[in-house]
Amino acid sequence: MKKKLIFTSFFSLLGLLFSAQEKKEAVKEKWKYEPNFMVGVDVLNTGISFFSDRQLFQGFISSKIKDNIHGIVEAGFEKNIYQKNGYDATANGPFFKVGAFYMLAKDRENEFNGFYGGAKLAGSFYNQEYFAIPIRGFGGSSSSISLPASSQSSFWLEGTIGGRVQLFESNFFIDVNMQPRYLVTTSKQDEVVPMIVPGFGRSSSKFTMGFAWNIAYKF
């Protein structure tokens, strides 16, 4: 009798375990990516472009992948000049960024409202020209040389920390974020480190900080 009771309990327990596992697998199989897109344009830097030497136009497309994880693709174009410490250079070209971010805190009523953090891989293929590069001569004398226009490429890692908030009851959102950047690798013209990298900024330092104030629309 005891043996029968033990076997009955054992197989009942196994049945419950298999049933729970099947339910978990069923829940996993139920997950499906539902197409959703948010498209945004950086209105702050676009506005500043009309009043400064730096002309920067950029936008993004993001999509919720699963739970709090969102994928994002950014693209843009920048034209800028560098006139400092004897350098006189110009650069212009497109840039691209691909990455993801995680919603750290979100609104219960609207999961697209909240704060997020993430990372992106970025690169730029651009044209540059040096009109003057300072050179120190003998006896402390100084002069400069120029370099012809050339095609270059640079790649960097970029973090993103920001937040989104819905505008009233519409499909429009305000998206504001900061972008700490680290230049990983770059091509050089005659061993001269580029002074400007479109999308990255002035690259006399490997670290820069970007900022974007976007108006976005959710489809």
C-alpha positions in Angstrom: 0.0 0.0 0.0 2.8 2.4 0.9 4.7 1.5 -2.2 1.6 2.2 -4.3 1.1 5.5 -2.6 4.8 6.5 -3.1 4.7 5.6 -6.8 1.4 7.4 -7.2 2.8 10.6 -5.6 6.0 10.3 -7.6 4.3 10.1 -11.0 1.8 12.8 -10.0 4.8 15.1 -9.2 6.4 14.3 -12.5 3.1 15.1 -14.2 2.9 18.5 -12.6 6.5 19.3 -13.5 6.0 18.3 -17.2 2.7 20.3 -17.2 4.5 23.4 -15.8 7.3 23.0 -18.4 4.8 22.7 -21.2 3.1 25.9 -20.0 6.4 27.8 -19.9 7.3 26.6 -23.5 3.8 27.6 -24.6 4.3 31.1 -23.2 7.7 31.3 -24.9 6.2 30.2 -28.2 3.5 32.8 -27.9 6.0 35.7 -28.1 6.0 37.4 -31.5 7.5 40.6 -32.7 4.7 43.0 -33.5 5.8 45.7 -36.0 6.0 49.1 -34.3 8.1 52.1 -35.3 9.0 55.5 -33.9 10.6 58.0 -36.2 12.3 61.1 -34.9 14.2 64.2 -36.1 16.7 66.2 -34.0 15.1 69.7 -34.1 17.7 71.3 -31.8 20.8 70.7 -33.8 18.9 71.4 -37.0 17.9 74.8 -35.7 21.4 75.6 -34.4 22.8 74.8 -37.9 21.3 78.0 -39.3 23.4 80.1 -36.9 26.7 78.3 -36.6 29.5 76.8 -38.7 28.4 73.4 -37.7 25.6 72.1 -39.9 24.1 68.9 -38.4 21.0 67.1 -39.6 20.1 63.7 -38.0 17.2 61.4 -37.2 16.4 58.0 -35.9 14.1 55.0 -36.3 13.5 52.8 -33.2 11.3 49.8 -32.5 10.4 47.8 -29.4 11.8 44.3 -29.8 10.7 42.6 -26.6 9.7 43.7 -23.1 11.9 46.7 -22.3 14.4 46.3 -25.1 14.3 48.6 -28.1 16.4 48.6 -31.3 17.5 51.9 -32.8 19.1 53.0 -36.1 20.3 56.6 -36.6 21.6 58.4 -39.6 22.6 62.0 -40.5 24.9 64.4 -42.2 27.3 66.9 -40.8 29.4 69.7 -42.2 31.9 71.5 -39.9 35.1 73.6 -39.8 38.0 73.6 -37.4 40.0 76.7 -36.9 42.1 76.5 -33.7 45.7 76.4 -32.7 46.9 77.1 -36.2 44.7 74.4 -37.8 42.3 75.3 -40.6 40.2 72.3 -41.7 36.8 71.3 -43.0 34.9 68.0 -43.1 31.6 66.8 -44.3 29.8 63.5 -44.8 27.1 61.1 -43.6 27.2 59.0 -40.5 25.3 55.9 -39.3 24.6 54.4 -35.8 23.1 51.0 -34.9 22.3 49.8 -31.4 19.7 49.2 -28.7 18.5 50.7 -25.4 16.7 49.4 -22.3 13.7 51.2 -20.7 15.0 51.7 -17.1 11.7 53.2 -15.9 8.5 53.6 -17.8 4.9 54.9 -17.4 2.4 52.2 -16.5 -0.2 53.7 -18.9 2.2 54.2 -21.8 5.3 51.9 -22.0 7.0 54.3 -24.5 7.1 57.1 -21.8 10.1 56.9 -19.5 13.9 56.9 -19.1 16.3 54.7 -21.0 20.0 53.8 -21.4 21.8 51.9 -24.1 24.7 51.7 -26.5 25.4 52.0 -30.3 28.1 51.3 -32.8 28.7 54.2 -35.1 30.8 55.1 -38.2 31.3 57.9 -40.7 32.6 58.0 -44.3 33.4 61.6 -45.1 35.6 64.1 -47.0 38.1 66.3 -45.3 40.5 69.1 -46.4 43.3 70.8 -44.5 44.0 74.4 -45.5 46.6 74.8 -42.8 48.5 72.5 -40.4 51.0 74.1 -38.0 54.6 72.9 -38.2 57.4 73.9 -35.8 60.7 74.6 -37.6 64.3 75.1 -36.4 64.9 77.8 -33.8 61.3 77.9 -32.7 60.1 79.2 -36.1 56.6 78.1 -37.2 55.0 77.5 -40.5 52.1 75.6 -42.0 51.4 73.1 -44.7 48.1 72.1 -46.5 46.7 68.8 -47.5 44.4 68.1 -50.5 40.8 66.9 -50.1 40.6 63.2 -49.2 38.1 60.5 -48.2 38.4 59.2 -44.7 36.5 56.9 -42.3 36.1 56.8 -38.5 34.3 54.5 -36.1 33.3 55.0 -32.4 31.3 53.6 -29.5 28.4 55.7 -28.3 26.3 55.5 -25.1 22.8 56.9 -24.8 21.0 58.2 -21.7 17.7 59.9 -22.1 13.9 60.0 -21.8 10.7 60.2 -23.8 7.4 61.8 -23.0 4.2 61.7 -25.1 2.7 65.0 -26.2 -0.8 65.1 -24.9 -3.0 62.3 -26.4 -1.2 62.4 -29.8 1.3 60.0 -31.4 4.0 62.6 -31.0 6.8 62.3 -28.5 9.6 64.5 -27.2 12.8 62.5 -27.0 15.9 64.0 -25.3 19.2 62.3 -24.8 22.9 62.6 -24.1 25.5 60.7 -26.0 29.0 60.0 -24.5 31.3 59.0 -27.3 34.6 57.2 -27.6 36.6 57.2 -30.8 37.8 53.6 -31.4 39.6 53.9 -34.8 40.1 56.3 -37.6 42.0 56.6 -40.9 44.7 59.2 -41.2 45.9 61.4 -44.0 49.8 61.6 -43.9 49.6 60.5 -40.3 47.5 63.5 -39.3 44.7 62.7 -36.9 41.4 64.2 -38.1 40.2 67.3 -36.3 36.6 66.7 -37.2 34.6 63.6 -37.7 30.9 64.0 -38.9 28.5 62.6 -36.3 31.3 62.4 -33.7 32.3 66.0 -33.4 35.7 67.6 -33.0 38.1 64.7 -32.5 41.2 66.3 -31.1 40.1 64.2 -28.1 38.9 60.6 -28.2 36.0 61.5 -25.9 33.2 63.8 -26.8 29.6 64.4 -25.6 26.6 64.8 -27.9 23.1 66.0 -27.2 19.9 65.6 -29.2 16.4 67.0 -28.7 14.0 65.1 -31.0 10.4 65.3 -32.1 9.3 61.8 -32.8 6.1 60.1 -34.2 5.0 56.6 -33.3 3.3 54.6 -36.0 
